Amino acid sequence: MTRGSAKTKGYGFDAIRSMDYVIVLCDDLEKMRAFYTDLFGFHIEDEEPDNSVWFRVGTLFFGLRLRGRPYDGPKVLDESAAIQLSFRVPPADVDIAYQTLEDKGIDVIEKPTNQDWCHRTLFFKDPENNVIEIYADIHPRDTAPVPSKLHQLAE
């Protein structure tokens, strides 16, 4: 096998060991910046005015970048989500996050729920309709008594 081929261990895609950053493309950078700093309390690590803002979330850089490069494509329809972001918290914090959303008048897609895949989840959207999941790992005895079948593979 030649160096760089898809089947060679340790080169190219097979060498990936972590994800370092995620960028969410935005149409209203200031609105998104305010949402993630005010609600989540994320501290700004770096910022390029009128272009991007960067937060550190654990070991990951989380960026918001104004849509505008030729390959960014058009704005996602208002009813559609472009991505889902999932943030892990301790189990009790799912309900605390829910109460915070309620207090701030932010619409919730799905209230705190013990899922059959050993997660307690809460779903809502950011200002540009990206789905946000706050979740906690839970013990199997705390999962839903009847499988939801929400995450089944199509047959």
C-alpha positions as CSV (number, residue, x, y, z in Angstrom):
1,M,0.0,0.0,0.0
2,T,1.3,3.5,-0.8
3,R,1.6,6.2,1.8
4,G,-1.6,8.4,1.8
5,S,-3.9,5.8,0.5
6,A,-7.3,5.5,2.3
7,K,-6.3,2.1,3.8
8,T,-3.0,3.1,5.2
9,K,-3.0,3.4,9.0
10,G,-1.9,6.7,10.5
11,Y,-2.2,8.9,7.5
12,G,-5.0,11.1,6.2
13,F,-8.4,10.6,7.7
14,D,-7.3,7.6,9.7
15,A,-5.0,9.9,11.7
16,I,-7.9,11.9,13.2
17,R,-7.8,11.7,17.0
18,S,-10.0,14.6,18.2
19,M,-12.2,17.4,17.1
20,D,-10.6,20.8,17.9
21,Y,-13.3,23.3,16.9
22,V,-16.8,23.8,15.5
23,I,-18.0,26.8,13.6
24,V,-21.6,27.7,13.4
25,L,-22.4,30.0,10.4
26,C,-24.6,32.9,11.3
27,D,-26.7,35.5,9.6
28,D,-26.9,37.8,12.7
29,L,-23.6,37.4,14.5
30,E,-24.4,39.9,17.2
31,K,-27.7,38.2,18.1
32,M,-26.0,34.8,18.3
33,R,-23.1,36.2,20.3
34,A,-25.4,37.7,22.8
35,F,-27.4,34.4,23.1
36,Y,-24.4,32.3,23.8
37,T,-22.7,34.8,26.2
38,D,-25.9,35.7,28.1
39,L,-27.6,32.3,28.3
40,F,-24.7,30.0,28.5
41,G,-22.2,32.4,30.2
42,F,-19.6,31.4,27.6
43,H,-16.5,33.7,27.8
44,I,-15.1,35.1,24.6
45,E,-11.7,33.7,23.8
46,D,-11.1,35.6,20.6
47,E,-13.1,37.8,18.4
48,E,-12.8,39.4,14.9
49,P,-15.4,42.2,14.8
50,D,-18.1,41.8,12.2
51,N,-16.7,38.4,11.3
52,S,-16.4,35.8,14.1
53,V,-16.4,35.2,17.9
54,W,-14.8,32.2,19.6
55,F,-15.6,30.6,22.9
56,R,-13.8,27.7,24.7
57,V,-16.2,24.9,25.8
58,G,-14.1,22.3,27.6
59,T,-11.3,21.3,25.2
60,L,-13.2,22.5,22.1
61,F,-13.2,25.9,20.5
62,F,-16.8,26.9,19.6
63,G,-17.0,29.6,16.9
64,L,-19.7,31.7,15.5
65,R,-18.8,33.1,12.0
66,L,-20.8,35.5,9.9
67,R,-22.0,33.7,6.7
68,G,-20.5,35.3,3.6
69,R,-17.8,33.1,2.1
70,P,-18.7,31.8,-1.4
71,Y,-18.9,28.2,-0.2
72,D,-21.2,29.0,2.9
73,G,-24.3,28.7,0.8
74,P,-27.6,30.4,1.4
75,K,-29.3,31.0,4.7
76,V,-31.2,28.0,6.1
77,L,-34.9,28.4,6.0
78,D,-36.4,29.9,9.2
79,E,-38.3,26.7,10.0
80,S,-35.2,24.5,9.5
81,A,-32.3,23.7,11.8
82,A,-28.8,23.6,10.3
83,I,-27.2,21.7,13.1
84,Q,-27.7,20.2,16.6
85,L,-25.3,21.2,19.3
86,S,-25.2,18.9,22.4
87,F,-23.8,20.1,25.7
88,R,-23.3,17.5,28.6
89,V,-24.1,18.5,32.2
90,P,-24.6,16.7,35.5
91,P,-28.1,15.2,35.7
92,A,-29.6,17.9,38.1
93,D,-28.5,20.7,35.8
94,V,-30.8,19.6,33.0
95,D,-33.7,20.7,35.1
96,I,-31.9,23.9,36.2
97,A,-31.3,24.8,32.6
98,Y,-34.9,24.2,31.8
99,Q,-36.0,26.6,34.6
100,T,-33.5,29.2,33.3
101,L,-35.1,28.9,29.8
102,E,-38.6,29.3,31.3
103,D,-37.5,32.3,33.3
104,K,-36.0,33.9,30.2
105,G,-39.1,33.1,28.1
106,I,-37.1,30.9,25.7
107,D,-39.3,28.4,23.9
108,V,-38.5,24.8,24.7
109,I,-38.9,22.1,22.0
110,E,-38.8,19.2,24.5
111,K,-38.9,19.5,28.2
112,P,-36.5,17.5,30.4
113,T,-37.0,13.8,29.6
114,N,-35.3,10.6,30.6
115,Q,-34.7,8.9,27.3
116,D,-34.3,5.2,26.7
117,W,-30.7,5.7,25.5
118,C,-29.5,6.6,29.1
119,H,-29.7,10.4,28.7
120,R,-31.8,13.0,30.4
121,T,-32.4,15.6,27.7
122,L,-33.7,19.1,27.1
123,F,-34.1,20.6,23.6
124,F,-34.5,24.2,22.5
125,K,-33.3,26.4,19.6
126,D,-30.8,29.3,19.3
127,P,-31.8,32.5,17.5
128,E,-31.0,31.0,14.1
129,N,-33.0,27.8,14.7
130,N,-30.1,25.5,15.5
131,V,-31.2,22.8,17.8
132,I,-29.6,22.9,21.3
133,E,-29.5,19.8,23.4
134,I,-28.6,19.9,27.1
135,Y,-28.1,16.3,28.3
136,A,-26.9,14.3,31.2
137,D,-25.8,10.6,31.3
138,I,-28.2,8.7,33.5
139,H,-28.3,5.2,34.9
140,P,-30.3,2.7,32.9
141,R,-32.8,2.3,35.8
142,D,-33.8,5.9,35.2
143,T,-34.5,5.6,31.5
144,A,-37.9,5.7,29.9
145,P,-40.0,2.6,30.8
146,V,-41.1,2.2,27.2
147,P,-38.6,2.8,24.3
148,S,-39.4,6.0,22.5
149,K,-38.3,4.6,19.1
150,L,-37.1,8.1,18.2
151,H,-33.6,6.9,17.3
152,Q,-34.2,3.7,15.5
153,L,-32.5,2.7,12.3
154,A,-34.8,2.5,9.3
155,E,-35.4,-1.1,8.1
